[in-house]
Amino acid sequence: MPSQDVLVSFDLPVAPLESFALPAHIDGSNGSNRASAGTRQIRADNDIDAIKAWLARFLDKQTTFDNYRKEAERLLLWSTLELGKPLSSLTHEDWLVYQRFLRDPKPARRWLAAEGRKYPRTHPEWRPFAGPLSASSQRQAAVILNALFSWLVTAGYLAGNPLALSRERRHRPAPRVTRYLDDEMWREVKMTVDALPRETPREREHYLRLRWLVSLCYVCGLRISEITGNGMGGFFRRRDREGDERWWLEVLGKGDKLRIVPATDELMVELARYRRELKHPPYPVPGEATPLLLPIGGKLRPMTRGAIHEIFKDIFAKTADRLRQRGPEYEAGASHMEQASAHWMRHTAGSHMANNDVDLRHVRDNLGHESISTTNTYLHSSDDARHAETEAKHKIGW
């Protein structure tokens, strides 16, 4: 039976990491997996401060920070509220129990946001989960938490990593990407966009902004963080070996790596339409501060990642509704469409390029899976071929 002082921890309210307060007996200062004081390389003396020390390394990478905080926060809350023990006392057996919990977080009232809504972190109805985690999300949680525990061991805060015993050491092929839109579903999304009203100036701005956003994601395969973090000043023209001028987009991407992405003729047409609607010159100039995507009304500030995700969720939902109106035989396609997210556009771009026989080296470089150099003369020639092949074989097809 748990001791009486442990049971007190069960009554603690669920709260985000920054406002979560723990009593001394479960704050980790005396965790059973703590390393000896002589090996410590961080000042933290409790679990919350140790997690914050780990997260501080990612403050300049918002997407990474948010994802890492989410997983560490969930495990800390579960450990203290469900087990009544500090994070620094977790064992391998506890980790196995937590993995089962991720598949079905209960009690739902404590762990799940009402109706799957995403409340602000300061809202009293905030909860750490929107629902059970998919298999891929469970794997991501394991990878992130293993990194956390490994770092805490290296920092001399923990004596050992309880997740290390569960790591799979077999080399398995990467799973085939399934979260993308096939040719038929991609056509349906474009039809939904083209069916949007555009009678009033505001409707027209909505329509042209969405066409530009969808085109940008599809042609360039950008991450949402790359759309919010880069500006139109990244577009530039360069003359190829045949003497033709080509448009490119320089992107600062994941890991602070720069890459250049072909800006095809189709893409530049959509950009010019969007910019004219905003009363801007059709093409940007190098160094221009205009964000790649603007809020309605043309305010010169980048849109948030959340706002862009909502735009895509809305257009995917509208497409699913259209499919259902055709009859029950379209239910499977509608359900698949409802699962789509903004990141599916990146998978769709990569899948379609590969399916249309774009050289896989060019797909790799377009998506930024590896860094490239724009100064090496040999890579310069390769860049020209990559642009020509992307232009010829990867069409929006509005």
C-alpha positions as CSV (number, residue, x, y, z in Angstrom):
1,M,0.0,0.0,0.0
2,P,1.3,3.5,-0.8
3,S,2.1,5.6,2.3
4,Q,-0.3,8.4,3.3
5,D,2.1,11.2,2.1
6,V,2.2,9.6,-1.4
7,L,-1.5,9.7,-1.7
8,V,-1.6,13.4,-1.2
9,S,0.1,13.8,-4.5
10,F,-2.8,12.3,-6.3
11,D,-4.9,15.4,-5.5
12,L,-2.6,17.8,-7.2
13,P,-4.2,19.6,-10.1
14,V,-3.0,19.0,-13.7
15,A,-1.1,22.1,-14.7
16,P,1.6,23.0,-17.4
17,L,5.2,22.6,-16.5
18,E,5.8,26.3,-15.8
19,S,3.1,26.5,-13.1
20,F,3.2,22.9,-11.8
21,A,4.3,22.8,-8.1
22,L,5.3,19.6,-6.3
23,P,5.6,18.9,-2.6
24,A,9.2,18.0,-1.5
25,H,8.6,14.3,-1.2
26,I,8.0,13.9,-4.9
27,D,9.9,16.8,-6.4
28,G,12.9,14.6,-7.2
29,S,15.3,16.0,-4.8
30,N,15.6,12.6,-3.2
31,G,14.7,10.4,-6.2
32,S,15.9,6.8,-6.1
33,N,17.7,7.2,-9.4
34,R,19.6,10.3,-8.5
35,A,23.3,10.3,-9.2
36,S,25.8,11.2,-6.5
37,A,26.3,14.9,-6.0
38,G,29.9,14.8,-7.0
39,T,29.1,14.0,-10.6
40,R,26.5,16.8,-11.2
41,Q,27.2,19.3,-14.0
42,I,23.9,21.3,-13.7
43,R,22.6,23.3,-10.7
44,A,19.2,21.7,-10.8
45,D,18.3,19.8,-7.6
46,N,14.7,18.7,-8.5
47,D,13.0,17.2,-11.5
48,I,11.3,20.3,-12.8
49,D,14.5,22.4,-12.7
50,A,16.4,19.5,-14.4
51,I,13.8,19.3,-17.2
52,K,14.0,23.1,-17.6
53,A,17.8,22.9,-17.9
54,W,17.4,20.3,-20.7
55,L,14.8,22.4,-22.5
56,A,16.9,25.6,-22.3
57,R,19.1,24.1,-25.1
58,F,16.1,24.4,-27.5
59,L,14.8,27.9,-26.7
60,D,15.8,29.2,-30.1
61,K,14.0,26.4,-31.9
62,Q,10.3,26.9,-31.1
63,T,8.9,23.8,-32.8
64,T,11.5,21.5,-31.1
65,F,11.1,23.2,-27.8
66,D,7.3,22.8,-27.9
67,N,7.5,19.2,-28.8
68,Y,10.1,18.3,-26.2
69,R,8.4,20.2,-23.4
70,K,5.1,18.5,-24.2
71,E,6.6,15.0,-23.8
72,A,8.6,15.8,-20.7
73,E,5.6,17.5,-19.1
74,R,3.3,14.6,-19.8
75,L,5.7,12.1,-18.2
76,L,6.3,14.3,-15.2
77,L,2.6,14.8,-14.6
78,W,1.8,11.1,-15.0
79,S,4.7,10.0,-12.7
80,T,3.6,12.3,-9.9
81,L,-0.2,12.2,-10.3
82,E,-0.7,8.6,-11.2
83,L,2.2,6.8,-9.5
84,G,2.9,9.3,-6.8
85,K,6.6,9.2,-7.4
86,P,9.2,11.6,-8.8
87,L,10.4,11.4,-12.3
88,S,13.9,10.6,-11.0
89,S,12.5,7.5,-9.3
90,L,11.0,5.9,-12.4
91,T,12.1,2.4,-13.3
92,H,12.1,0.3,-16.5
93,E,8.8,-1.3,-15.4
94,D,7.2,2.2,-14.9
95,W,8.2,3.1,-18.4
96,L,6.3,0.0,-19.7
97,V,3.2,1.0,-17.8
98,Y,3.5,4.6,-19.2
99,Q,3.6,3.2,-22.8
100,R,0.3,1.5,-22.2
101,F,-1.1,4.7,-20.7
102,L,-0.2,6.7,-23.9
103,R,-2.4,4.4,-25.9
104,D,-5.4,5.3,-23.6
105,P,-4.9,8.1,-21.1
106,K,-7.3,7.7,-18.2
107,P,-9.2,9.0,-16.4
108,A,-10.2,11.1,-19.4
109,R,-11.4,14.0,-17.3
110,R,-8.0,14.5,-15.8
111,W,-5.9,13.9,-18.9
112,L,-7.9,14.8,-22.0
113,A,-9.0,18.2,-23.2
114,A,-12.8,18.5,-23.5
115,E,-13.9,17.5,-27.1
116,G,-10.2,17.4,-28.1
117,R,-10.0,21.2,-28.0
118,K,-6.7,22.9,-27.7
119,Y,-6.8,25.4,-24.8
120,P,-4.1,28.0,-24.0
121,R,-1.6,26.8,-21.4
122,T,-2.9,29.4,-19.0
123,H,-6.6,28.2,-19.3
124,P,-8.0,26.2,-16.4
125,E,-9.3,23.6,-18.9
126,W,-5.9,22.9,-20.4
127,R,-5.0,19.3,-20.5
128,P,-1.8,17.5,-21.7
129,F,-3.6,15.2,-24.2
130,A,-6.2,15.7,-26.9
131,G,-6.7,11.9,-27.1
132,P,-4.9,8.6,-27.3
133,L,-1.6,8.8,-29.1
134,S,-1.1,7.1,-32.5
135,A,1.6,4.5,-32.9
136,S,3.9,7.1,-34.6
137,S,3.3,9.6,-31.8
138,Q,4.1,7.0,-29.2
139,R,7.4,6.3,-31.0
140,Q,8.2,10.0,-31.1
141,A,7.5,10.3,-27.4
142,A,9.9,7.4,-26.7
143,V,12.7,9.0,-28.8
144,I,12.3,12.4,-27.1
145,L,12.1,11.0,-23.6
146,N,15.1,8.7,-24.2
147,A,17.0,11.9,-25.2
148,L,15.9,13.6,-22.0
149,F,17.0,10.8,-19.7
150,S,20.3,10.2,-21.6
151,W,21.1,13.9,-21.2
152,L,20.2,13.9,-17.5
153,V,22.6,10.9,-17.0
154,T,25.3,12.7,-18.9
155,A,24.7,15.9,-16.8
156,G,25.2,13.9,-13.6
157,Y,21.6,14.4,-12.4
158,L,20.5,10.7,-12.9
159,A,22.4,7.5,-12.2
160,G,20.8,5.7,-15.2
161,N,18.4,5.8,-18.1
162,P,15.3,3.6,-17.4
163,L,14.3,3.8,-21.1
164,A,17.6,2.4,-22.3
165,L,16.5,-1.2,-21.7
166,S,13.6,-0.8,-24.1
167,R,15.4,0.7,-27.1
168,E,15.2,-1.4,-30.2
169,R,18.6,-2.1,-31.6
170,R,17.6,-3.9,-34.7
171,H,18.0,-1.9,-37.9
172,R,14.6,-1.7,-39.4
173,P,13.7,0.0,-42.7
174,A,12.0,3.3,-42.4
175,P,8.2,2.9,-42.6
176,R,6.6,3.9,-45.9
177,V,5.0,7.3,-45.8
178,T,1.2,7.0,-45.7
179,R,0.2,10.4,-44.5
180,Y,0.0,12.1,-47.8
181,L,-2.6,12.9,-50.5
182,D,-2.6,10.7,-53.5
183,D,-3.3,12.2,-57.0
184,E,-7.1,11.9,-56.6
185,M,-7.2,13.4,-53.1
186,W,-4.8,16.2,-54.2
187,R,-7.2,17.1,-57.1
188,E,-10.1,17.2,-54.7
189,V,-8.2,19.7,-52.4
190,K,-7.5,21.9,-55.4
191,M,-11.2,21.8,-56.5
192,T,-12.2,22.9,-53.0
193,V,-9.8,25.8,-53.1
194,D,-11.0,26.8,-56.6
195,A,-14.6,26.7,-55.4
196,L,-14.1,29.3,-52.7
197,P,-16.1,32.5,-53.0
198,R,-14.2,35.6,-54.2
199,E,-16.8,38.2,-54.9
200,T,-15.7,40.7,-52.2
201,P,-12.2,42.0,-51.7
202,R,-11.9,40.1,-48.4
203,E,-13.0,36.8,-50.0
204,R,-10.6,37.4,-52.9
205,E,-7.7,37.9,-50.5
206,H,-8.7,34.7,-48.6
207,Y,-8.8,32.8,-51.9
208,L,-5.5,34.1,-53.3
209,R,-3.7,33.7,-50.0
210,L,-4.8,30.1,-49.8
211,R,-3.8,29.4,-53.4
212,W,-0.4,30.8,-52.6
213,L,0.0,28.8,-49.4
214,V,-1.0,25.6,-51.0
215,S,1.3,26.2,-54.0
216,L,4.2,27.1,-51.7
217,C,3.8,24.0,-49.7
218,Y,3.3,21.7,-52.7
219,V,6.1,23.0,-55.0
220,C,8.7,23.6,-52.3
221,G,7.7,21.0,-49.7
222,L,8.3,23.5,-46.9
223,R,7.7,22.8,-43.2
224,I,5.2,25.1,-41.5
225,S,7.9,26.5,-39.3
226,E,9.8,27.4,-42.5
227,I,6.9,29.3,-43.8
228,T,6.5,31.3,-40.6
229,G,10.3,31.8,-40.2
230,N,11.3,33.0,-43.7
231,G,10.4,36.0,-45.8
232,M,9.8,36.9,-49.4
233,G,13.3,38.5,-49.5
234,G,14.6,34.9,-49.8
235,F,13.5,34.8,-53.5
236,F,16.2,35.6,-56.0
237,R,17.0,35.0,-59.6
238,R,20.1,33.3,-61.0
239,R,21.2,32.7,-64.6
240,D,21.8,29.0,-65.5
241,R,24.4,27.6,-67.9
242,E,22.0,28.0,-70.8
243,G,21.6,31.7,-70.1
244,D,18.1,31.4,-68.7
245,E,17.2,33.2,-65.5
246,R,15.6,30.9,-62.8
247,W,13.8,31.9,-59.6
248,W,14.9,30.3,-56.3
249,L,13.9,30.6,-52.7
250,E,16.5,30.5,-50.0
251,V,15.1,28.9,-46.9
252,L,16.5,28.7,-43.3
253,G,15.3,25.4,-42.2
254,K,15.5,22.8,-39.5
255,G,18.8,22.8,-37.6
256,D,19.5,26.4,-38.9
257,K,20.5,24.9,-42.2
258,L,20.2,27.0,-45.4
259,R,19.0,25.5,-48.6
260,I,17.8,26.8,-51.9
261,V,14.5,25.5,-53.4
262,P,13.4,25.8,-57.0
263,A,10.7,28.5,-57.4
264,T,9.0,27.2,-60.6
265,D,7.2,29.4,-63.1
266,E,3.9,28.2,-61.7
267,L,4.9,29.2,-58.2
268,M,6.0,32.6,-59.2
269,V,2.7,33.2,-61.0
270,E,0.8,32.4,-57.8
271,L,3.2,34.7,-55.8
272,A,2.6,37.6,-58.2
273,R,-1.2,37.2,-58.0
274,Y,-1.0,37.2,-54.2
275,R,1.3,40.2,-54.0
276,R,-0.8,42.2,-56.5
277,E,-3.8,41.6,-54.3
278,L,-1.8,43.0,-51.4
279,K,-0.9,46.1,-53.6
280,H,2.7,45.0,-53.7
281,P,4.9,44.8,-56.8
282,P,4.5,41.4,-58.4
283,Y,8.0,40.1,-57.4
284,P,10.0,40.6,-54.2
285,V,13.4,42.1,-54.0
286,P,16.3,40.4,-52.2
287,G,16.2,41.2,-48.5
288,E,12.6,42.3,-48.5
289,A,11.1,41.9,-45.0
290,T,7.6,40.8,-46.2
291,P,6.7,37.4,-44.6
292,L,5.9,34.5,-46.9
293,L,2.3,34.6,-45.7
294,L,0.4,37.5,-44.2
295,P,-2.7,37.7,-42.0
296,I,-5.9,38.9,-43.8
297,G,-5.6,42.7,-44.1
298,G,-2.0,42.7,-45.2
299,K,-0.4,43.5,-41.8
300,L,3.4,43.0,-42.2
301,R,3.8,40.3,-39.6
302,P,4.2,36.5,-40.1
303,M,1.3,34.2,-39.3
304,T,1.6,31.8,-36.4
305,R,2.1,28.1,-37.0
306,G,-1.2,27.5,-35.3
307,A,-3.1,29.8,-37.7
308,I,-1.6,28.0,-40.7
309,H,-2.5,24.6,-39.3
310,E,-6.1,25.8,-38.8
311,I,-6.2,27.0,-42.5
312,F,-5.3,23.5,-43.7
313,K,-7.6,21.7,-41.3
314,D,-10.4,23.9,-42.6
315,I,-9.8,23.2,-46.2
316,F,-9.3,19.5,-45.6
317,A,-12.7,19.5,-43.7
318,K,-14.4,21.3,-46.5
319,T,-13.0,18.7,-49.0
320,A,-14.2,15.8,-46.8
321,D,-17.7,17.4,-46.7
322,R,-17.8,17.6,-50.5
323,L,-16.8,14.0,-50.8
324,R,-19.5,12.8,-48.5
325,Q,-22.1,14.7,-50.4
326,R,-21.4,12.4,-53.4
327,G,-22.5,9.3,-51.6
328,P,-21.5,6.5,-49.2
329,E,-18.8,5.2,-51.6
330,Y,-16.7,8.3,-50.9
331,E,-16.8,7.8,-47.1
332,A,-13.3,6.2,-47.0
333,G,-11.8,9.1,-48.9
334,A,-13.6,11.6,-46.7
335,S,-12.4,10.0,-43.5
336,H,-8.8,9.9,-44.8
337,M,-9.1,13.6,-45.7
338,E,-10.3,14.5,-42.2
339,Q,-7.1,13.0,-40.8
340,A,-4.9,15.2,-42.9
341,S,-2.8,18.0,-41.4
342,A,-0.6,20.7,-42.7
343,H,2.4,18.5,-42.6
344,W,0.7,16.1,-45.0
345,M,1.4,18.7,-47.7
346,R,5.2,18.2,-47.2
347,H,4.7,14.5,-47.5
348,T,2.5,15.0,-50.5
349,A,5.1,17.1,-52.2
350,G,7.9,14.6,-51.6
351,S,5.7,11.6,-52.7
352,H,4.5,13.2,-55.9
353,M,8.0,14.3,-56.9
354,A,9.3,10.8,-56.4
355,N,6.2,9.2,-58.1
356,N,6.8,11.5,-61.1
357,D,10.4,10.3,-61.4
358,V,12.1,13.4,-60.1
359,D,15.7,12.3,-59.2
360,L,15.7,11.3,-55.6
361,R,18.8,13.4,-55.0
362,H,16.8,16.4,-56.1
363,V,13.8,15.5,-53.9
364,R,16.2,15.2,-51.0
365,D,17.7,18.6,-51.6
366,N,14.3,20.2,-52.3
367,L,13.0,19.0,-48.9
368,G,16.2,19.8,-47.1
369,H,16.8,16.3,-45.7
370,E,20.5,17.0,-46.0
371,S,22.4,20.3,-46.1
372,I,23.8,21.5,-49.5
373,S,26.3,24.1,-50.5
374,T,25.5,26.9,-53.1
375,T,29.1,27.8,-53.6
376,N,30.6,24.6,-55.0
377,T,30.7,24.8,-58.8
378,Y,29.8,21.1,-59.2
379,L,26.7,21.5,-57.0
380,H,25.9,24.7,-58.9
381,S,25.5,22.5,-62.1
382,S,23.5,20.0,-60.1
383,D,21.3,22.8,-58.8
384,D,20.5,23.8,-62.4
385,A,19.5,20.2,-63.3
386,R,17.4,20.0,-60.1
387,H,15.5,23.2,-61.1
388,A,14.9,22.0,-64.6
389,E,13.6,18.6,-63.5
390,T,11.4,20.1,-60.8
391,E,10.0,22.6,-63.3
392,A,9.3,19.9,-65.9
393,K,7.9,17.2,-63.7
394,H,6.4,18.7,-60.6
395,K,3.4,20.8,-61.6
396,I,0.6,22.4,-59.4
397,G,-1.9,22.0,-62.2
398,W,-4.5,24.4,-61.0
